[in-house]
Amino acid sequence: MKKKIKKKVTSTPIELGGSNFLKGSAKEYWRDHYSHSQADSNCGRKLWYRYLDPRKIPSPSNVHMMVGNAVEAGVNHLLRKRMGAGMEGITCVMAINEQMKKEEDKWKKNGWEIDQEVFEELWKETPKILEVVEKYESLIDYQPVEMQKKLWIELPDLDLPVEGYIDIVAQRTGPFGPEPVIIDIKSSAKKKAVTNGWKMQLALYALGIQRETTANVLPTVEIHLLVRLKTRTDIYIEKLQLEASDYAQAYMRLKDLQWRIDKGYFPANREGWWCSPKWCNYYDTCHSEYGAEDNTLLGLNL
């Protein structure tokens, strides 16, 4: 039996503020994988709080994430029916409501303080969620193969594999037979342009599917954006034309993430719109721990 060799950790030790302290290196405390969402993080301090802070500060889902999960639950219900795997007697609205209930149960299970306004807003979205999901059903032109497919991708020079979940793996009939398609479902209250982060996510998924199937070509990748406006719902299908530079960038972002973990480098970024209590669960803690105290240390009298 081949003896397993344990890698020596040579990462830079890190110490971050007060009770926010770890002995050793960030790599010793990191998870057993990397992910697109980690590499796509817009703030190093947020990565620290989410993955390394020993206090495990609660990070409850916001209403936008929960609505997105409910939309995906409705779409998955429709696709399971097409695959002949739907549950007898379960309607689309029942599947959506069940996901809503799971979101409430998740808050209770984690001991998060229930915000009634958040859940009232969530349940008010149910008619619009059902409307946009049913509109999407009429546009489905593919055969679903698998939903929420887990990927475990090993890439050169990365110490850890990359984990990901593909919303929909599907097939369309091409001139030479079935052609693989990767579809990512996005939900929004307004139309959005395709972001670079979305492209990087799908580039990784395409690489994962190609490595898993040993195919000679990369699968087609698409963003299906389901939009809930006040007076109507819209569907936007974005077929992405990824280039070699996109795949290279997706890979290099993971190498950059690994470098930051190795060096214990997690700087705060307070310049973007995401640095607000609405979009970051660590906003108050971060500004409390890395705010006025710094002025005191610098001897400032403001």
SERO-4910 file (N, C-alpha, C, O; in steps of 0.05 Angstrom, whole numbers):
BEGIN
 pado doro    nc1    nc2    nc3   cac1   cac2   cac3    cc1    cc2    cc3    oc1    oc2    oc3
  Met    A     17    -24      0      0      0      0     18     25      0     36     27     16
  Lys    A     11     43    -18     27     68    -20     23     86      4      0     92     12
  Lys    A     45     94     16     44    111     39     36    139     32     47    151     14
  Lys    A     16    150     46      7    177     41     26    197     53     32    196     77
  Ile    A     36    216     37     55    236     47     40    261     53     26    272     37
  Lys    A     43    270     78     30    295     86     47    319     78     71    320     84
  Lys    A     34    338     64     48    362     55     56    379     79     40    383     98
  Lys    A     80    390     78     88    409     98     77    436     92     79    446     70
  Val    A     64    448    112     52    474    109     73    496    112     85    497    134
  Thr    A     76    513     92     96    534     94     84    561     92     97    581     86
  Ser    A     57    563     96     43    588     94     52    608    115     62    601    136
  Thr    A     48    633    108     55    655    127     35    656    150     11    656    146
  Pro    A     45    656    176     26    658    198     10    683    197     19    704    186
  Ile    A    -15    682    207    -33    705    206    -44    712    233    -50    694    249
  Glu    A    -46    737    239    -58    746    264    -76    770    257    -65    791    248
  Leu    A   -101    768    261   -119    790    254   -136    798    278   -154    784    286
  Gly    A   -129    820    290   -144    835    309   -158    821    332   -176    805    328
  Gly    A   -151    827    357   -166    819    381   -173    789    382   -155    772    379
  Ser    A   -199    784    386   -208    756    387   -207    743    360   -210    719    357
  Asn    A   -204    760    339   -203    750    312   -175    740    306   -159    753    292
  Phe    A   -167    717    317   -140    708    318   -137    678    312   -153    662    322
  Leu    A   -117    672    296   -111    644    291    -81    640    295    -65    657    286
  Lys    A    -73    618    307    -45    611    308    -39    593    284    -56    576    277
  Gly    A    -16    596    272     -9    579    250    -14    593    224     -8    617    221
  Ser    A    -25    579    204    -28    591    177    -57    588    168    -72    571    178
  Ala    A    -65    605    149    -92    604    139    -98    577    126   -120    566    128
  Lys    A    -78    566    112    -82    541     98    -90    518    116   -105    500    109
  Glu    A    -80    519    141    -86    498    160   -116    498    167   -127    477    175
  Tyr    A   -128    521    165   -156    524    174   -176    524    150   -200    525    154
  Trp    A   -165    525    125   -182    528    102   -198    502     98   -191    481    109
  Arg    A   -219    503     82   -234    479     75   -218    460     58   -195    465     52
  Asp    A   -231    438     51   -217    417     35   -219    422      5   -214    405    -11
  His    A   -227    447     -3   -230    453    -31   -230    483    -35   -233    499    -17
  Tyr    A   -226    491    -60   -230    518    -69   -257    519    -84   -269    499    -89
  Ser    A   -266    544    -90   -291    546   -105   -291    572   -121   -275    590   -116
  His    A   -308    574   -141   -311    599   -156   -319    622   -138   -308    644   -140
  Ser    A   -338    617   -120   -347    639   -103   -325    650    -85   -324    674    -80
  Gln    A   -307    633    -76   -284    642    -61   -265    660    -78   -257    681    -70
  Ala    A   -259    650   -102   -242    665   -121   -254    691   -130   -241    710   -136
  Asp    A   -281    691   -130   -296    714   -140   -301    735   -119   -312    756   -124
  Ser    A   -293    729    -94   -299    747    -72   -286    774    -76   -263    776    -84
  Asn    A   -302    795    -72   -293    822    -77   -279    835    -53   -271    858    -54
  Cys    A   -277    820    -31   -265    831     -6   -250    809      9   -262    789     17
  Gly    A   -224    814     14   -209    794     29   -218    791     57   -218    769     68
  Arg    A   -227    813     69   -236    812     97   -262    795     99   -265    780    119
  Lys    A   -279    796     79   -303    779     78   -296    750     77   -308    733     90
  Leu    A   -275    743     61   -265    715     60   -256    707     88   -262    684     97
  Trp    A   -242    725    101   -232    718    128   -255    712    147   -255    691    160
  Tyr    A   -275    730    148   -297    726    167   -312    700    160   -321    686    178
  Arg    A   -316    695    135   -333    672    127   -319    645    131   -332    626    140
  Tyr    A   -293    644    125   -280    618    124   -260    613    147   -252    590    152
  Leu    A   -250    634    160   -228    631    178   -234    641    207   -221    631    226
  Asp    A   -251    660    210   -256    671    236   -266    649    255   -287    637    250
  Pro    A   -251    644    277   -259    623    296   -286    628    310   -297    609    321
  Arg    A   -296    652    309   -321    658    322   -345    649    306   -367    647    317
  Lys    A   -341    642    281   -363    633    263   -387    652    265   -409    644    273
  Ile    A   -383    676    256   -403    697    257   -426    688    238   -421    681    216
  Pro    A   -451    690    248   -474    681    231   -475    697    205   -470    721    204
  Ser    A   -483    682    184   -485    695    157   -511    685    144   -511    670    125
  Pro    A   -534    695    154   -560    686    144   -564    695    115   -554    716    107
  Ser    A   -580    680    100   -586    687     72   -603    712     72   -621    716     88
  Asn    A   -598    729     52   -616    752     49   -639    745     30   -639    723     19
  Val    A   -659    763     28   -683    757     13   -677    751    -16   -691    735    -29
  His    A   -657    764    -27   -651    760    -55   -640    732    -61   -647    720    -81
  Met    A   -624    722    -43   -614    695    -45   -636    675    -42   -638    655    -57
  Met    A   -655    680    -23   -676    661    -18   -696    661    -42   -706    639    -49
  Val    A   -702    684    -54   -719    685    -78   -705    669   -100   -719    654   -114
  Gly    A   -679    673   -104   -665    658   -124   -667    628   -120   -670    613   -140
  Asn    A   -665    619    -95   -667    590    -90   -695    580    -96   -699    558   -106
  Ala    A   -716    597    -91   -743    589    -97   -748    587   -127   -762    569   -136
  Val    A   -736    606   -142   -739    605   -171   -726    579   -182   -738    565   -198
  Glu    A   -702    572   -172   -689    548   -180   -705    523   -173   -706    504   -188
  Ala    A   -718    524   -149   -735    501   -141   -758    497   -161   -765    474   -168
  Gly    A   -770    519   -170   -792    517   -189   -782    506   -216   -795    489   -228
  Val    A   -759    516   -226   -748    507   -251   -741    477   -249   -747    462   -267
  Asn    A   -728    469   -227   -720    441   -223   -745    423   -223   -744    400   -234
  His    A   -767    432   -211   -791    417   -211   -801    411   -240   -808    389   -247
  Leu    A   -801    432   -257   -809    429   -284   -791    410   -300   -801    393   -315
  Leu    A   -765    412   -295   -746    395   -310   -748    366   -301   -745    348   -317
  Arg    A   -752    362   -275   -756    334   -265   -780    321   -279   -779    297   -285
  Lys    A   -801    336   -282   -824    325   -296   -817    317   -325   -826    296   -334
  Arg    A   -801    333   -338   -793    327   -366   -776    302   -366   -776    287   -386
  Met    A   -761    297   -345   -744    273   -343   -759    249   -334   -748    227   -332
  Gly    A   -785    253   -327   -801    231   -317   -796    224   -288   -802    203   -278
  Ala    A   -784    244   -274   -776    239   -246   -792    257   -226   -785    259   -203
  Gly    A   -813    269   -236   -829    287   -219   -845    271   -199   -853    248   -204
  Met    A   -851    284   -176   -867    271   -155   -897    274   -161   -906    296   -167
  Glu    A   -912    252   -160   -940    252   -165   -955    271   -147   -952    270   -122
  Gly    A   -972    288   -159   -989    306   -143   -976    332   -134   -989    348   -121
  Ile    A   -950    335   -140   -936    359   -131   -936    380   -154   -927    374   -176
  Thr    A   -947    403   -149   -949    424   -169   -924    443   -167   -909    441   -147
  Cys    A   -921    460   -187   -899    479   -186   -900    498   -163   -880    503   -149
  Val    A   -924    508   -157   -927    527   -135   -921    512   -108   -911    525    -90
  Met    A   -928    487   -107   -922    472    -82   -892    468    -79   -881    470    -56
  Ala    A   -877    464   -101   -848    461   -100   -835    487    -91   -816    487    -75
  Ile    A   -846    510   -101   -835    536    -93   -841    542    -64   -823    551    -50
  Asn    A   -865    536    -55   -872    541    -27   -856    523     -8   -849    532     14
  Glu    A   -850    499    -17   -834    481     -1   -806    492      3   -794    490     25
  Gln    A   -795    504    -18   -768    516    -16   -769    540      3   -751    544     19
  Met    A   -791    556      2   -794    579     20   -794    569     49   -781    581     66
  Lys    A   -808    547     54   -809    536     81   -781    526     90   -774    529    114
  Lys    A   -766    515     71   -738    506     78   -721    530     86   -704    527    104
  Glu    A   -726    553     73   -710    576     80   -716    585    109   -698    592    124
  Glu    A   -741    585    116   -749    592    144   -737    572    164   -726    579    185
  Asp    A   -739    546    157   -728    525    175   -698    527    178   -687    522    199
  Lys    A   -684    536    157   -655    539    158   -648    561    178   -629    558    193
  Trp    A   -663    583    178   -658    604    198   -662    594    226   -645    600    244
  Lys    A   -683    579    230   -689    568    257   -667    549    266   -658    549    289
  Lys    A   -659    531    248   -639    510    254   -613    523    262   -599    513    280
  Asn    A   -605    545    249   -580    558    254   -581    578    277   -562    591    285
  Gly    A   -606    581    289   -609    599    311   -608    628    304   -603    645    321
  Trp    A   -613    635    278   -612    663    270   -638    676    279   -660    664    279
  Glu    A   -637    701    287   -660    716    295   -678    720    271   -670    731    251
  Ile    A   -703    711    273   -722    713    251   -729    742    246   -739    756    264
  Asp    A   -725    751    222   -733    778    213   -759    775    198   -760    767    175
  Gln    A   -781    782    211   -808    779    199   -811    795    173   -824    785    155
  Glu    A   -799    818    171   -801    834    147   -788    820    123   -798    821    101
  Val    A   -766    807    128   -752    792    107   -770    770     96   -772    767     72
  Phe    A   -783    755    114   -799    733    105   -826    742     93   -837    728     76
  Glu    A   -836    764    103   -860    775     91   -854    783     62   -871    778     44
  Glu    A   -831    795     58   -823    803     31   -819    778     13   -826    778    -10
  Leu    A   -808    757     25   -803    733     11   -829    720      1   -832    713    -23
  Trp    A   -848    718     19   -874    705     11   -890    722     -8   -905    711    -24
  Lys    A   -886    748     -7   -900    766    -26   -890    761    -55   -905    767    -74
  Glu    A   -867    750    -58   -855    745    -84   -866    720    -98   -861    716   -121
  Thr    A   -881    704    -83   -890    678    -94   -904    680   -120   -898    665   -139
  Pro    A   -924    698   -124   -938    699   -150   -919    706   -173   -921    694   -194
  Lys    A   -900    724   -168   -882    732   -189   -862    709   -196   -855    704   -219
  Ile    A   -854    695   -175   -836    672   -179   -850    651   -196   -838    640   -215
  Leu    A   -875    645   -190   -890    625   -205   -894    634   -234   -892    618   -252
  Glu    A   -900    660   -237   -905    671   -264   -880    668   -281   -881    660   -304
  Val    A   -856    676   -271   -832    675   -287   -823    646   -292   -812    641   -313
  Val    A   -827    628   -273   -820    600   -278   -838    588   -299   -828    573   -316
  Glu    A   -864    593   -299   -881    582   -319   -875    594   -347   -878    580   -367
  Lys    A   -868    620   -348   -859    632   -373   -834    618   -384   -831    613   -408
  Tyr    A   -816    612   -366   -791    598   -374   -797    571   -386   -783    562   -404
  Glu    A   -817    557   -375   -823    530   -384   -829    530   -414   -822    511   -428
  Ser    A   -843    551   -424   -850    552   -452   -827    557   -470   -829    553   -495
  Leu    A   -803    564   -459   -779    570   -475   -759    547   -474   -738    549   -487
  Ile    A   -764    527   -459   -745    505   -456   -742    490   -483   -761    478   -493
  Asp    A   -718    490   -494   -713    477   -520   -691    456   -518   -677    450   -537
  Tyr    A   -687    446   -494   -666    426   -489   -676    403   -473   -698    404   -461
  Gln    A   -661    381   -472   -668    358   -456   -651    358   -431   -627    355   -433
  Pro    A   -663    362   -407   -647    362   -383   -635    334   -377   -648    314   -381
  Val    A   -611    334   -368   -597    309   -361   -593    306   -331   -597    285   -319
  Glu    A   -585    329   -318   -580    328   -290   -582    357   -279   -574    376   -292
  Met    A   -593    359   -254   -594    385   -241   -577    385   -216   -573    364   -203
  Gln    A   -566    408   -210   -548    412   -187   -526    390   -186   -521    377   -166
  Lys    A   -513    388   -209   -492    368   -212   -467    378   -197   -457    400   -202
  Lys    A   -456    361   -180   -432    368   -165   -407    362   -182   -405    341   -193
  Leu    A   -389    382   -182   -363    378   -196   -341    379   -175   -343    393   -155
  Trp    A   -321    363   -179   -297    362   -162   -273    362   -182   -265    341   -191
  Ile    A   -263    386   -187   -244    390   -209   -215    392   -198   -210    408   -180
  Glu    A   -197    376   -208   -169    378   -201   -154    392   -224   -155    383   -247
  Leu    A   -140    414   -217   -126    429   -237    -96    431   -230    -89    430   -206
  Pro    A    -79    434   -249    -50    435   -244    -42    457   -225    -53    479   -226
  Asp    A    -23    451   -207    -11    470   -189    -30    481   -167    -23    500   -153
  Leu    A    -53    469   -165    -71    476   -143    -70    454   -122    -72    431   -128
  Asp    A    -65    463    -97    -63    443    -75    -89    429    -68    -89    407    -57
  Leu    A   -111    442    -74   -138    432    -68   -155    430    -93   -151    446   -112
  Pro    A   -173    411    -94   -192    410   -117   -211    434   -116   -214    447    -96
  Val    A   -225    438   -138   -245    459   -140   -273    447   -140   -279    429   -156
  Glu    A   -290    456   -122   -317    446   -120   -336    465   -133   -333    490   -132
  Gly    A   -356    454   -147   -377    471   -160   -403    455   -164   -403    430   -164
  Tyr    A   -424    469   -167   -450    457   -172   -463    470   -197   -468    494   -197
  Ile    A   -468    454   -217   -479    464   -242   -510    463   -239   -521    442   -232
  Asp    A   -523    485   -245   -553    485   -243   -565    464   -261   -581    448   -252
  Ile    A   -558    465   -287   -570    446   -306   -549    436   -326   -535    452   -339
  Val    A   -546    410   -328   -531    397   -350   -552    387   -369   -570    371   -361
  Ala    A   -550    395   -394   -571    388   -414   -559    379   -440   -534    379   -444
  Gln    A   -576    372   -459   -568    366   -486   -587    378   -506   -611    381   -501
  Arg    A   -575    387   -529   -591    395   -552   -581    378   -576   -558    369   -577
  Thr    A   -599    373   -594   -592    358   -618   -578    376   -638   -589    396   -647
  Gly    A   -553    368   -645   -537    383   -664   -535    368   -690   -547    347   -693
  Pro    A   -520    378   -709   -518    365   -735   -505    338   -734   -508    322   -752
  Phe    A   -489    333   -713   -475    307   -710   -484    291   -686   -470    273   -677
  Gly    A   -508    298   -675   -518    284   -652   -521    302   -628   -520    326   -631
  Pro    A   -526    290   -604   -530    306   -580   -505    323   -573   -483    314   -575
  Glu    A   -510    348   -566   -489    366   -558   -493    375   -529   -515    383   -522
  Pro    A   -472    374   -512   -475    381   -484   -479    411   -480   -466    427   -494
  Val    A   -495    419   -461   -500    447   -455   -500    450   -424   -512    434   -409
  Ile    A   -486    470   -415   -486    478   -387   -502    503   -384   -497    523   -397
  Ile    A   -522    502   -366   -540    525   -362   -539    534   -333   -542    518   -314
  Asp    A   -535    560   -329   -536    572   -302   -561    590   -300   -564    608   -316
  Ile    A   -578    584   -281   -602    600   -276   -596    623   -258   -585    620   -236
  Lys    A   -603    647   -268   -600    671   -251   -627    684   -248   -644    683   -266
  Ser    A   -632    696   -225   -657    709   -219   -652    738   -210   -633    743   -195
  Ser    A   -669    756   -219   -665    784   -212   -691    799   -214   -710    791   -227
  Ala    A   -692    823   -201   -715    840   -202   -712    860   -225   -729    877   -229
  Lys    A   -689    859   -240   -685    876   -263   -666    862   -282   -651    844   -274
  Lys    A   -666    871   -307   -648    859   -327   -619    867   -320   -613    889   -313
  Lys    A   -601    847   -322   -573    852   -316   -556    843   -340   -562    824   -354
  Ala    A   -534    857   -344   -514    848   -364   -498    825   -352   -494    823   -328
  Val    A   -488    808   -370   -471    786   -361   -446    797   -348   -432    814   -360
  Thr    A   -440    788   -324   -416    797   -310   -392    780   -316   -395    757   -325
  Asn    A   -369    790   -310   -345    774   -314   -345    751   -295   -335    729   -301
  Gly    A   -356    755   -270   -357    733   -251   -374    710   -262   -367    686   -258
  Trp    A   -396    716   -275   -413    695   -287   -397    679   -308   -399    654   -309
  Lys    A   -382    693   -324   -366    681   -345   -345    662   -333   -341    640   -342
  Met    A   -332    672   -312   -311    655   -298   -324    630   -286   -312    609   -287
  Gln    A   -347    633   -275   -361    610   -263   -367    588   -284   -361    565   -280
  Leu    A   -377    597   -307   -384    578   -328   -360    567   -342   -360    544   -351
  Ala    A   -338    582   -343   -313    572   -355   -303    549   -338   -294    529   -349
  Leu    A   -304    552   -311   -295    530   -294   -313    505   -297   -303    483   -298
  Tyr    A   -339    510   -298   -357    487   -301   -353    472   -328   -353    448   -329
  Ala    A   -348    488   -349   -342    475   -375   -317    458   -374   -316    436   -384
  Leu    A   -296    469   -361   -271    454   -357   -276    428   -341   -266    407   -348
  Gly    A   -293    431   -320   -299    407   -304   -313    386   -319   -306    362   -317
  Ile    A   -333    393   -335   -348    374   -351   -330    361   -372   -331    337   -377
  Gln    A   -313    377   -385   -295    366   -405   -275    346   -392   -270    324   -404
  Arg    A   -265    352   -369   -246    334   -356   -260    309   -346   -248    287   -346
  Glu    A   -285    312   -338   -300    289   -328   -307    270   -350   -307    245   -347
  Thr    A   -314    281   -374   -323    264   -396   -301    258   -416   -305    242   -435
  Thr    A   -278    271   -412   -255    268   -431   -263    275   -459   -253    263   -478
  Ala    A   -282    294   -463   -291    302   -489   -269    319   -503   -252    331   -490
  Asn    A   -270    319   -529   -251    335   -545   -259    364   -547   -242    381   -553
  Val    A   -284    370   -542   -294    398   -544   -307    406   -518   -317    390   -503
  Leu    A   -306    432   -513   -318    443   -489   -348    446   -494   -357    453   -516
  Pro    A   -365    442   -473   -394    445   -477   -402    474   -481   -388    492   -473
  Thr    A   -425    478   -493   -437    504   -496   -445    513   -468   -455    497   -451
  Val    A   -442    539   -462   -450    550   -436   -469    573   -440   -467    589   -458
  Glu    A   -490    574   -422   -511    594   -425   -519    605   -398   -519    591   -378
  Ile    A   -527    630   -398   -540    643   -374   -569    646   -381   -575    658   -402
  His    A   -587    636   -365   -615    640   -368   -625    658   -345   -626    649   -322
  Leu    A   -630    683   -352   -637    703   -331   -667    706   -330   -680    714   -349
  Leu    A   -679    700   -307   -708    702   -302   -713    728   -286   -705    730   -263
  Val    A   -726    747   -299   -729    774   -287   -758    778   -278   -777    773   -293
  Arg    A   -761    788   -254   -787    794   -242   -790    825   -239   -781    836   -219
  Leu    A   -803    837   -259   -808    866   -257   -835    870   -242   -849    851   -237
  Lys    A   -841    895   -235   -866    901   -221   -890    894   -237   -910    884   -226
  Thr    A   -889    900   -263   -913    896   -280   -912    872   -298   -932    865   -311
  Arg    A   -889    859   -301   -887    836   -318   -862    820   -311   -846    827   -294
  Thr    A   -859    797   -325   -835    781   -321   -822    777   -349   -836    775   -369
  Asp    A   -796    774   -350   -781    771   -375   -761    748   -372   -751    743   -350
  Ile    A   -754    736   -394   -733    715   -395   -712    724   -415   -719    732   -438
  Tyr    A   -687    723   -407   -665    729   -425   -646    705   -427   -636    696   -407
  Ile    A   -641    696   -451   -623    674   -456   -597    685   -467   -597    696   -489
  Glu    A   -575    682   -452   -549    692   -461   -531    668   -467   -523    654   -449
  Lys    A   -525    664   -493   -507    642   -501   -479    654   -502   -473    670   -520
  Leu    A   -461    646   -484   -435    658   -481   -415    645   -501   -415    621   -505
  Gln    A   -399    662   -512   -377    653   -530   -351    656   -514   -338    677   -516
  Leu    A   -344    636   -499   -320    638   -483   -295    633   -500   -295    617   -518
  Glu    A   -274    649   -494   -249    646   -508   -228    634   -490   -232    630   -466
  Ala    A   -205    627   -502   -183    615   -487   -175    633   -463   -168    623   -442
  Ser    A   -176    659   -467   -168    678   -446   -187    676   -422   -179    681   -399
  Asp    A   -213    670   -427   -232    667   -405   -225    643   -387   -226    645   -363
  Tyr    A   -219    620   -400   -211    596   -385   -186    601   -369   -183    593   -347
  Ala    A   -167    615   -382   -142    621   -369   -146    639   -345   -134    635   -324
  Gln    A   -164    659   -348   -169    678   -326   -183    663   -302   -176    668   -279
  Ala    A   -202    646   -309   -215    630   -288   -195    614   -271   -197    612   -247
  Tyr    A   -176    602   -286   -156    586   -272   -137    603   -256   -130    597   -233
  Met    A   -128    626   -267   -109    643   -253   -122    656   -228   -108    662   -209
  Arg    A   -148    660   -229   -162    671   -205   -160    651   -182   -158    659   -159
  Leu    A   -161    625   -188   -159    605   -167   -130    604   -157   -126    600   -133
  Lys    A   -111    607   -174    -83    608   -165    -78    633   -148    -63    632   -129
  Asp    A    -91    655   -155    -89    679   -138   -101    674   -111    -90    683    -91
  Leu    A   -124    661   -110   -137    654    -85   -118    637    -68   -115    643    -44
  Gln    A   -105    618    -80    -87    600    -65    -63    617    -54    -54    612    -32
  Trp    A    -53    636    -70    -31    653    -61    -40    669    -36    -25    671    -17
  Arg    A    -64    680    -37    -73    696    -15    -76    680     11    -69    689     32
  Ile    A    -85    655      7    -87    637     31    -60    630     41    -55    630     65
  Asp    A    -41    624     23    -14    617     31     -1    640     47     14    635     66
  Lys    A     -6    664     38      7    688     50     -9    700     73      0    719     86
  Gly    A    -33    690     78    -50    702     98    -58    731     91    -59    748    108
  Tyr    A    -64    735     65    -69    763     56    -98    766     51   -109    756     31
  Phe    A   -112    781     69   -141    785     67   -148    814     72   -161    821     92
  Pro    A   -141    832     53   -147    860     57   -176    867     53   -190    855     37
  Ala    A   -185    887     68   -213    896     65   -216    913     40   -197    926     31
  Asn    A   -239    912     28   -245    928      4   -272    943      9   -293    930      8
  Arg    A   -270    968     15   -294    984     22   -302   1003      0   -316   1023      5
  Glu    A   -293    998    -24   -298   1017    -46   -323   1011    -62   -333   1029    -76
  Gly    A   -333    986    -61   -355    978    -79   -382    980    -66   -385    984    -42
  Trp    A   -403    977    -83   -430    978    -73   -437    955    -54   -455    958    -38
  Trp    A   -422    934    -56   -427    910    -39   -420    915    -10   -428    900      8
  Cys    A   -403    936     -4   -395    941     23   -417    958     37   -415    982     40
  Ser    A   -438    943     45   -461    956     58   -475    935     75   -472    911     70
  Pro    A   -490    943     95   -505    924    112   -524    907     96   -530    884    104
  Lys    A   -533    917     73   -553    902     57   -540    878     44   -553    857     41
  Trp    A   -515    880     36   -502    859     20   -480    844     35   -471    823     25
  Cys    A   -472    853     58   -451    839     73   -460    835    102   -465    854    117
  Asn    A   -461    809    110   -469    803    138   -447    810    158   -453    810    182
  Tyr    A   -423    816    149   -402    822    167   -396    852    169   -376    861    181
  Tyr    A   -413    868    157   -409    897    155   -404    910    182   -385    924    187
  Asp    A   -423    905    201   -421    918    227   -397    909    242   -383    926    254
  Thr    A   -391    883    242   -368    873    256   -342    884    244   -324    892    259
  Cys    A   -341    884    218   -316    894    204   -311    923    211   -289    931    217
  His    A   -332    940    209   -328    968    214   -324    974    243   -312    995    250
  Ser    A   -333    957    261   -328    961    289   -299    953    296   -286    967    311
  Glu    A   -290    931    285   -263    921    291   -241    935    276   -218    937    286
  Tyr    A   -247    945    253   -226    959    237   -235    987    229   -235    994    206
  Gly    A   -243   1002    250   -253   1029    245   -241   1049    264   -217   1056    261
  Ala    A   -256   1057    284   -247   1078    303   -222   1069    318   -205   1086    324
  Glu    A   -219   1043    323   -196   1033    338   -170   1040    324   -150   1046    336
  Asp    A   -171   1039    297   -147   1045    281   -139   1074    285   -115   1081    287
  Asn    A   -158   1093    287   -152   1121    292   -139   1125    319   -120   1141    322
  Thr    A   -148   1109    339   -137   1111    365   -107   1102    365    -90   1115    377
  Leu    A   -102   1080    351    -75   1070    349    -56   1090    335    -33   1092    342
  Leu    A    -67   1105    316    -51   1124    302    -48   1151    317    -34   1169    308
  Gly    A    -60   1153    340    -58   1177    356    -74   1200    345    -68   1223    350
  Leu    A    -95   1194    330   -111   1215    318   -132   1225    338   -144   1209    353
  Asn    A   -137   1250    338   -158   1262    355   -179   1275    337   -177   1298    330
  Leu    A   -200   1259    329   -220   1268    310   -246   1275    324   -265   1283    311
***
